[in-house]
C-alpha cells in the first residue's frame, strides 16, 4: 500500500503563473504612464544547450509579460573585450532596464569581470557586488532571482517568519548567501550549513525553515527534517532512471522527497517547485529596475 504524503505540496508553477500575471499588469501600467515597456536584454555567449533553452524561455515569457525583449547571441569564440563592449552599450541604452548575461560563459572570459561591468541599477540577476553589499546591509537592492522566489514560496505558507529558525544548506553567492540575508531581514535566526558543517543532520533538524541548495542529489534525508518544517528544495539534479528504460534519466532535488514529504509541513517538489519561480522573479526584477530608474510609480510585487 502506498503511504499518502503528509505535507502540503508547494506548487511553484501555479505561484509563478500568478506572479507573472501581476508583473504583466504592472508592466502595462508602466507602459501607459511612461510611453514604453520595461526592457530586458539577455546575452548568451556560446551554444550551451541548457542555456539556449533557458534564454529562449526567458525571451518568450518577457514578451508574454508585455515587456521588450532584447536578445544577443554571440559565438563561443567571442572575446572578453567584445562582450564587455556589448555590456557597456546596454548600460547606456535607455530602452534597457535589465541586463542578464547567461552563465556559464566560455572559459576564456572572466565571468566576474563581466558581472562587475553591468550597471548595478540594471543588474536584474542581483549578482553585482554593489547589490550583494546593499542586500547584506539592509538597503534596497536587486536580489538574486532564485532566493527571492524561495522567500515568496516560504511566505505563501507562513507570512510571519520572525523568530523562526532557518537553516540554509549551501553557501553559494547565487543562492545560499543571499537566501540567508533575506531570511535575516525577516528576523529569522539563520544558520548557513555547508560541506564542513559538523553533524549536518542534527543542524537541519533544528530548522523550522530548511532550504537545500547544495547541488547534491537527494542529500537531505527525510529524518533530517523537523516535523512540520517548511522545506524548500533548490536542487535540480539529473540521475539515472533505469526503470524508464536504458539510458533514461529523471530530475530530483537535493532533498530525498519521498522521505521528507512524510515529515515536512510543506515542501517544494522537483520539478515544479522553485524552478518556475526564477524566471518569474527575473521579470519582477526587470519591472523593479524600470521603476527605480525612471521614477514611474507602479505596484511592483514583493515577497
C-alpha positions in Angstrom: 0.0 0.0 0.0 1.3 3.5 -0.9 1.6 5.9 2.0 0.0 9.2 1.2 2.1 12.3 1.7 1.5 14.2 4.9 3.0 17.5 3.7 1.4 20.4 1.9 2.9 20.4 -1.6 4.0 24.0 -2.5 3.0 24.5 -6.2 5.7 26.7 -7.5 4.4 26.5 -11.0 1.0 27.9 -10.0 2.6 30.6 -7.8 4.9 31.7 -10.7 2.0 32.0 -13.1 0.2 34.3 -10.6 3.4 36.3 -10.1 3.9 36.7 -13.9 0.3 37.8 -14.2 0.8 40.5 -11.6 4.0 41.6 -13.2 2.3 41.8 -16.6 -0.5 44.0 -15.1 2.1 46.3 -13.6 4.1 46.4 -16.9 1.0 47.5 -18.7 0.6 50.3 -16.2 4.2 51.3 -16.6 3.7 51.4 -20.4 0.7 53.6 -20.1 2.5 56.0 -17.7 5.9 56.1 -19.4 5.2 55.5 -23.0 7.4 52.5 -23.3 7.6 48.9 -21.9 10.2 47.8 -19.4 13.1 46.3 -21.4 15.2 43.2 -20.6 18.4 42.4 -22.5 19.7 38.8 -22.4 23.2 38.0 -23.6 24.2 34.4 -24.5 27.8 33.6 -25.5 28.3 30.1 -26.9 25.9 27.2 -27.7 25.4 25.5 -24.3 22.1 23.6 -24.9 20.6 24.1 -21.5 21.5 27.8 -21.6 20.0 28.1 -25.1 16.7 26.7 -23.9 16.7 28.9 -20.8 17.3 32.0 -22.8 14.5 31.1 -25.3 12.1 30.6 -22.4 13.2 34.0 -20.8 12.6 35.8 -24.1 9.1 34.2 -24.6 8.0 35.0 -21.0 9.4 38.5 -21.3 7.2 39.2 -24.3 4.2 37.5 -22.7 4.5 39.8 -19.7 4.3 42.8 -22.0 8.0 43.7 -21.8 10.5 44.5 -24.5 13.0 41.6 -25.1 16.4 42.3 -26.5 18.4 39.1 -27.2 22.1 39.0 -28.1 23.5 35.6 -29.1 27.3 35.6 -29.5 29.5 32.8 -30.8 31.6 30.9 -28.3 34.8 32.4 -29.6 33.7 35.9 -28.8 36.4 37.8 -26.9 36.1 39.2 -23.5 36.6 42.8 -24.7 33.8 42.4 -27.3 31.4 41.1 -24.6 32.4 43.9 -22.2 31.8 46.4 -25.0 28.3 45.0 -25.6 27.6 45.3 -21.8 28.7 48.9 -22.0 26.3 49.6 -24.9 23.4 48.0 -23.0 24.3 50.1 -19.9 23.9 53.2 -21.9 20.7 52.2 -23.7 17.7 53.8 -22.1 15.3 51.2 -23.6 17.1 48.5 -21.5 16.1 48.4 -17.8 17.6 44.9 -17.1 20.7 43.1 -18.3 21.3 39.4 -17.8 24.5 37.7 -19.1 23.7 34.0 -19.1 26.2 31.8 -17.2 28.3 29.8 -17.6 30.4 31.9 -20.0 33.1 30.4 -22.2 36.3 29.5 -20.3 38.4 32.3 -21.8 36.0 35.0 -20.4 36.3 36.2 -16.8 32.7 35.9 -15.6 33.2 38.1 -12.5 34.7 40.9 -14.6 31.6 40.8 -16.8 29.2 40.8 -13.8 31.0 43.8 -12.3 30.7 45.6 -15.7 26.9 45.6 -15.6 25.3 48.8 -14.3 24.1 47.8 -10.7 20.8 49.5 -11.5 20.3 47.1 -14.4 21.7 44.0 -12.7 18.5 42.0 -12.6 20.4 38.8 -11.6 21.4 40.6 -8.4 25.0 39.3 -8.7 26.9 42.6 -8.8 28.9 43.3 -5.6 27.1 46.5 -5.1 23.7 44.8 -5.0 25.1 42.0 -2.8 26.5 44.6 -0.4 23.3 46.5 -0.3 21.3 43.3 0.5 23.7 42.5 3.3 23.4 45.9 4.9 19.6 46.0 4.6 19.4 48.6 1.8 17.1 48.4 -1.2 18.7 46.2 -3.8 18.1 43.9 -6.8 18.0 40.5 -5.3 19.1 37.2 -7.0 16.0 35.6 -8.5 16.1 32.1 -7.1 16.4 33.1 -3.4 13.8 35.8 -3.9 11.4 33.2 -5.4 12.2 30.9 -2.4 11.2 33.6 0.0 8.0 34.2 -1.8 7.1 30.5 -1.6 8.0 30.3 2.1 5.8 33.4 2.9 3.0 31.8 0.9 2.9 29.2 3.7 3.9 31.3 6.7 3.7 35.0 6.2 5.1 35.8 9.7 8.7 34.5 9.9 10.1 36.5 12.8 11.7 34.2 15.4 11.7 31.1 13.3 14.9 29.1 13.0 16.1 28.7 9.4 18.9 26.5 8.0 20.3 27.1 4.5 22.3 24.2 3.2 24.7 25.7 0.7 26.8 28.9 0.7 26.9 30.0 -2.9 26.8 33.6 -3.9 23.9 32.8 -6.2 21.5 31.1 -3.7 22.9 30.3 -0.2 24.3 33.6 0.9 21.5 35.9 -0.4 18.9 33.4 0.9 20.4 33.7 4.4 20.4 37.6 4.1 16.7 37.6 3.0 15.8 35.3 6.0 17.7 37.5 8.4 15.8 40.5 7.1 12.6 38.6 8.0 14.0 38.3 11.6 14.7 34.6 11.4 17.6 33.0 13.3 19.7 31.7 10.4 22.4 29.1 10.1 24.3 28.6 6.9 25.5 25.0 6.7 27.9 23.5 4.1 30.2 20.6 3.4 32.3 21.3 6.5 29.4 21.5 8.9 29.7 19.1 11.8 26.7 16.8 12.3 24.7 18.3 9.4 21.6 16.1 10.1 21.3 17.5 13.6 21.7 21.1 12.4 18.9 20.5 9.8 16.6 19.0 12.4 16.5 22.4 14.2 15.1 24.2 11.2 11.5 25.5 11.1 12.6 26.5 7.5 15.0 24.3 5.7 16.4 25.5 2.3 18.5 22.9 0.4 20.8 24.5 -2.2 23.9 22.3 -2.2 23.8 20.6 -5.6 23.9 17.0 -4.4 21.1 14.7 -5.4 18.8 13.7 -2.5 21.4 14.5 0.1 18.9 15.8 2.7 17.2 12.7 4.0 13.7 12.6 5.5 14.9 12.1 9.1 16.9 15.3 8.8 13.6 17.2 8.6 11.9 18.6 11.7 8.3 17.6 11.9 6.1 20.4 10.4 9.1 22.3 8.8 8.8 24.2 5.6 11.3 22.5 3.1 12.5 24.4 0.0 14.4 22.3 -2.4 16.5 24.4 -4.8 18.4 21.5 -6.3 17.9 20.3 -9.9 19.9 17.1 -10.5 19.6 14.5 -13.2 20.1 10.9 -12.1 19.9 7.6 -13.9 16.3 6.1 -14.2 16.8 2.5 -15.4 13.1 1.9 -14.6 12.2 4.2 -17.5 14.5 2.4 -19.9 18.2 2.1 -20.8 19.9 5.4 -20.7 16.9 7.3 -19.3 17.2 9.8 -16.5 14.9 11.8 -14.2 15.1 15.0 -12.2 15.5 15.1 -8.5 16.2 17.7 -5.9 18.8 18.0 -3.1 16.1 16.5 -0.8 15.0 12.9 -0.7 11.4 13.9 -1.5 9.6 10.6 -0.8 11.1 10.5 2.7 10.9 14.2 3.5 7.3 14.5 2.5 6.4 12.3 5.5 7.9 14.8 7.9 7.6 18.3 6.5 4.7 20.6 7.0 5.1 21.9 3.5 7.6 21.1 0.7 8.5 22.1 -2.8 8.6 19.3 -5.4 11.3 18.9 -8.1 10.4 19.7 -10.8 7.5 22.2 -10.3 8.7 23.9 -7.1 11.4 26.5 -7.1 12.4 26.3 -10.8 9.4 28.1 -12.3 10.0 31.0 -9.8 13.4 32.0 -11.2 12.2 33.5 -14.5 9.1 34.9 -12.8 11.3 36.8 -10.4 13.6 37.9 -13.2 10.6 39.6 -14.8 9.7 41.1 -11.4 13.3 42.4 -11.0 13.2 43.9 -14.5 10.0 45.8 -13.6 11.6 46.9 -10.3 14.6 48.2 -12.1 12.5 50.1 -14.6 10.6 51.7 -11.8 13.7 52.6 -9.9 15.5 54.0 -13.0 12.5 56.2 -14.2 10.6 57.1 -11.0 7.4 55.9 -12.6 5.1 54.7 -9.8 3.5 51.2 -10.4 2.9 48.3 -8.0 5.9 46.0 -8.0 5.1 42.6 -6.5 7.2 41.9 -3.4 7.9 38.9 -1.2 
